[in-house]
């Protein structure tokens, strides 16, 4: 096992997930990648700029995808710095989260995917889907799922 992909979202337990993945990688002398995928719908839904009074500004042509990509990279760099890691490759993607995690793992030729499992309400899972469940069902790679329920602090 020489490549471990660590998938992170903007949940407050990300440091725990990254810490476990990085510790495992250190023991195995494996390369690591920290990956953050933001849903493309976030950038598309935010494509409207508003003035100070909350009125849509139809003349503004903002690069929301670029903004979200840049913010995602800042998030990964901050996580990396907080954990004292200097070796992990950082990667940002947009679109379907589960699909992008699996696609990046395949492209990078990862041997293991590390990700968290956040407890969500039943109705949220029905309407939004659960990324971890989707990855588990579709992955041909081993997965290390870090439970994060009750570890928010």
Secondary structure as UniProt FT lines:
FT   STRAND          3..8
FT   TURN            12..13
FT   HELIX           14..28
FT   STRAND          31..38
FT   HELIX           40..45
FT   STRAND          49..50
FT   TURN            52..53
FT   STRAND          56..57
FT   TURN            58..59
FT   HELIX           64..82
FT   TURN            83..84
FT   STRAND          89..94
FT   HELIX           97..108
FT   STRAND          112..117
FT   HELIX           122..128
FT   HELIX           131..138
FT   STRAND          142..147
FT   TURN            149..150
//
